[in-house]
């Protein structure tokens, strides 16, 4: 006991609170306790990065912030614009690490920041171009209603019992291209296909539709078999592999990959009951089935990407009882995780080339226009000044019209409002930021 205390004193270490003899005393725990390690975390830190997909992920994160901010502006229902004093309270809600004024100033083609002609406070509204794109997206989603029904039915066919929690679908609503009110416009409208078991569970009525039981990967396998003259043994259970630039291939890696490609497994639409490790033929085949389910789920999305945390909500319904993040990192030739931002995005590598989606769709085309409008930054602002002049004229006429309806204001006061409206500089400077912060 004395010798142990002398050791702590010699090396200037804090002795444990109480030392007792035995195999599990405090000194033993202090000396032999190892730092916990995670395989997924190690692979995430040492993975080969794809700079194009990382850049795309960062841009989509900014676009999602803009759309979240627009949703908050609409939910308040205070009119066509919102004051910056109110918007400054939303920093923690949308996850902004800079002031709301500085953020809005970076995207003048998306947000129109101006001084109210009557109240003289700084306000913000969505520009006409951005508003037009948002309306166009709603129209496209409405036109693709039958495609939305097909996507939901395919997800339900992959589930272990034909049921999916509505909350999980709600989390990936935008990724799947579903409308805001998909519970009524899709699930409720097509009652012959879907049945709500309770408030949060939707069930597929008919699971015998064989035309929907074909995975997206089967199209690629058919092309490989027909165009490259490969044997069915090589292509029947294979996946397209596309490693990022600079990926290091170790000794024996190619042989392991070839064996994994040839290994058979239970396909996503081939089972109507819970698939477990024993019935699937071992842990490797069970994991390969999980890869196939994740591959099909990403193929059903609009941009072939989804947040990892949102996929977790499908684990129980789809029968994926594995560590999803570790599974994704284990197959860098099929999936890629981007850690740009607070949320981790997983991409389907085969769907992208040089950071661009290969096979586009109408919803992606509209969102691409939103992205381009956001990336314009402060360029081409001359067109914005012309549009602002038109908006100022409309605002002035509206003020004059409202005053005529009320008939209670002095004419000189209305004229001063119009002069201030036309003479005020609408560029958002540092002085406006200081006023808004107060």
N, C-alpha and C positions, 0 to 999 in steps of 0.2 A: 504494500500500500504506500509506504513511504517512498520507495523507488519510483513508482508511477508518478507521484506528485513532484518529485525532483525532476523527472523528465519534462513535465509540462512547464516547470519553472525555468529550466535551462533553455528551452526553445521558445520561451515567451508565449506559450499557448494558454488559452483559458481552460482550466480543468473543468470536467463535467460537474454538474450540480451534486450528484451523488454517485459514488463508485461502490459497487458491490461485486463480490466474487461470483464467478459462474460464466458460462459460455455466452450469455446475452447481456453482459454488463455494459455500462455506458461507454467505457474506454474502447471496448471491442467494436461497438457501433461507430464510434468516432474514427477509428483507424481503418475499418474495412468497408465503410459505406461507399458505394460507387455511384457516380452521377448517372441518372437514367438517360438512355439514348432512344431515339425513335428512328426506325428505318426510313419511314416516309419523309421525315424532316431532313435526314442525311441525303437522301436522293434528291430532295427538292433543292437543297443548297448546292449540290454537285452536278446537277443536270446541265446538259448543253442547251444554251439559250437560243431562241429564235427571235432575233431583233425585230423582224417585220411583224410577227404576231404580238410581241410585247408592245410595239408602237400602236398597233390597231387596238389592243386592249385598253391602253391609256386614253385613246381618243373616244372609244365607246364609253368609258367611265365618265368623261366630261359631258358627253351627249346625254347620258342617263341623269347626270346632275341637272342639266338644263330642263329635261323633261319632268323631273321630279319637282323642280321649282315652278314650272308651268302648271303642274297639277295642283300645287298648293295655291297658286294665284287664282285658279278656277274655283277651287273648293271654298274660298273665302266669299265669293259671289258679291264683291263690293263694287262691281262695275267693270269697265274695260281696262282699268289700270289699278295698281296698288302702290301705296306710298312706300318709300324706302325705309321709313321708320318702322313700319310693320314687317317688312321683309328682313330687316336686320335681326329679327328674333328667330329666324328659321335656320341660322347657321348650323346649330347642333342637330336639327332635324334632317337636313340634307347632307351633313358631313363636310361642310366647307371649312378649310383651315385658313382662309383669308376673308377680308371684309366683303360684305355683299356688294358694296359699291364698286370695289376694285374688280370683282368677278363680272359684274354686268358690263363694265366698261370694256372688257376684253372681247366682247361679242356684240358689236353694234348692229350686225346684220340680223341678230336674233332678238335682242332686247332694245327697245326704244326708251331711253331715259330722258325725261323732260321735266320742266318746272310747271306746275299747275298754274293756269292763267288767273285763277281766282284765289285759291288758298295759298299760292306761292310756296308750296312745299315740293320737294323732289319726288317724282313718281316714276313708275316703270310700267310698260306694256309690251306685249309681244308684237314684233313687226309683222307687216302684211305678208311678207314672203314666208316667214316661219309659220304663220297662222294658216296660209294656204297649203303648206306641206302637211301640217297636222290634219287638216280636213281631208287632204288627198289620201293620207294613210287610213283614215277611218273609212273612206269610200272603198278603198282597195280591200280592206279586211272584210267589209260587208259583202263585196262582190265574190270573195273567196269563201263563202259560207260552207259550201259543200266540201271544200278541201279541209276546212277546220273540223267538220264532222268526221272526215276520214282519219285525220291525225288522232283525234281523241279515241276513236274506235280501235286503231292500231295499238295505242298505248294500253287500252283495256284488254286487248287480246294477249298482250305480253304479261299481264298480271297473273298471279297464281290462281286467283278465283274469279276473275272477271270483274274485279272491283278496284276502284282508285279513290283515294280521299280527295275531295273537292279542293281542300286547302293546298294540296300539292300542285294541282293544276293551276290554281290561282297564283301561286308563286312563279310559275313559268308561263304565265299567260302571254306576256309580251314575246318571249322566246318562241312560242308555238304559233304566234300570229293570231291569237284568239281575241275577240272583242272584249271591251271592258265588262259588258254585261253577259258574258258567255254562259253564265248559269241559266239565264232565261232565254237568250237568243240561240243557244246551241243545245244545251242539255234539256231545257224545258220545252223548246219548240219541237225537237225531234224525239218525242216520247216513244215512238215505235222502235227506236234504237237504244235509248238510254232510259234508265229507271233510277230515280233517287231513292236509295234504301232508307236513308235518314237525311238530316240536314247537311251532313258533311261526307257522305259516301255515295258515289254514283256507280251503277252496275250496268254491264252490257246485256241487253235483252237476248240477242242472238249471237252465239259464238261459233256458228257453223259456216260463216262466210269465208270460203277458201281463197277468194280473190285478194283478200287483205292479208293473208298469212304468208306473204312473200317479203322478205327483208330486202333493204336497199343493197346490201352487200352481195346478194345473189345476182344482181345485174352486172356488177364488176366481175364476178366469178364466171359468168356466161361469156363475157367479152374475152377474158383471159383464156378460157377454154377454146373459143372459136377462132380468135385472131392470132394467138401465139402458139396454137397447136400443142398445148400442154395436156398432160393426161388428167383424167378425172381425179386420180389419187392425189395429184399435186394441188388441185384447185378447189376441191369439194369443201374443204374446211379452212381455206386460206383467207388472209386479210391483206389488203394493200399496205405496204410498209414504205414509209418515207421519212428517213432520219434527217434531223436538222443538220445544217452545214457545220462541220467541225466535230461531229459525233465520233467518238473513238470506239473502234470495234476491238474488243479484247480477244485473247486466244480462246478458241472453242465457241465463240459467240454465234458464228454463222451456222454451225452444226446444231446448236440448241434451238436457234430460230427456225431452221428447216424442220426439225422434229416437232416443234410447237405448231407450225403451219399445217403439218400433216395430221396432227392429233384430232380425232373426232370428238364431238361434244353434242349435247342436246341443244338444238337451235331455239331461238327465242319463241317462235310460234309453234313449236312441235310438241308442246306439253300442256296438259290441262290440269295438272296437279302440282303440288309443291315439289320442287326439285332440290334434293339434298345431296350432300357429298357422296354418300354411298350409291344412291340411285343414278347419279350422274357419272359415276365411274372414277372417282378419285378427286383429290383437291385440285389438280391441274386442269382437268376437264371442267370441273365446277367453276373455276376462275375464268376459263375460256368462255363459258356460257355467259358469265357476268360481263366480260369484254364485249360479247356480241350484243347483249341487251343495251349496254351503254352506247355502243356504236349505232344501234338502230335508233335510240332515243335522240342522239345528237343529229342523226340524219333527218329526223322529223322536225327539227327546229328551223327557223327562218335563216339564221346566220351560221348554223352549224357550230354553235358554241353556247355554253350555259355555265352558270356559277356552280362551283362544286358544292357549296352549302345547300343549294336548292335541290341538287340531285339526291342528297341524303334523305329527303322526305319521301322518295320513291323506293327506298331500300326494302321496306317490309312488304309493300304491295307487289313489287316485281321480284321478290325472292332473292335479293342480292345481299347475302349475309357475309360480306367481306369488307375489309377496309378499302373504301372507294379511292381515297387519295393515294394510298400505297399501290393499289391496282393500276391506277392511271399512270403513275410514275414508273411502274414496272414495264410499261409498253410505250416507250418514247417514239417509236415509229408509227404508232396509230393515233395517240393523243398527245396534246401538249398543254401544260398548265402554265398560265401566265400569272405572275405575282404582282403585276403593276396595280397599285391601289390596295385598298383594304380587303377587297374580295378577290378570290382566286377564280379565274376563268379557265375552263377546259375547252380546247379547240379540237375539232376533227381534222387531222393533218391533211388527209387526202382531199378535203374540200377546198383547200387554199393553195394558192401559188403566188409567191412573192408578196404575201400579205393581202391578197385580193381573193374574194370568193369566185370560184371557177364557174359554177352553175348558179346564176342569179335567179331571183323571183321578183314579182311586182312589189311585194312589201319591202324587200331588201333594197330595191331601186329607190323607193321613196326615202327610206332611212339613210341611204347613201347621199341623197341630195341634202338632207338635214346635216349630215356630217360635213359635206362640202361647204354649206352655208356657215357652219360653225368655224371651220378652218380658215375661212376668209379673213377672220380677225378684223383688223381696222383697215383693210384694203378696200378700194373701190367705194369710198364713203361719199363721193360726189353724188352718186345715185341716191344715197340715203338722204342727202340734204334736200334734193328735189322732192322726194316723197314726204319729208317732214314739212316742207313748205305747203304741200297739198293738205296734209293732216292739220296744220295750223289754220289754214283757211276754213276747213270744215269745222274745226273746233270753235273758231271765232263766229262763224255763222250760226252754230248751234247755241252758243252763249247769247247771241243777239236774238235768236228765235225764242229761246226760253224766257228772255227778259220781256219780249213783246207779249208772250202769253201771260206772264205774271202781271205786267203793267205797273209794277211798283218801284222800279229803279230809276235813278236819275240818268239822263242821256249822257251827261259828261262822264259819269262813272263807267258806263258801257264802252264809251270811246277810249277811255284810259286803259281798259282791259284789253281792247283790240290792239292798241299801240304796244302794250307790254307783250302781248302774245306774238306780234310780228317782229318786235324789236329785240326780244330776248334770244340770247345764244343758247341753242339746245345742246351744244357739245358738253359732255359730262367731264368737268375738270376736277382738280383737287379740292377746290373750294366747296363744290357740291358734296364731295365725300365727307368733308369735315362737318358740313351742315347735317347730312344724313346720319352721321354717327351720333350727333347730339340728340 
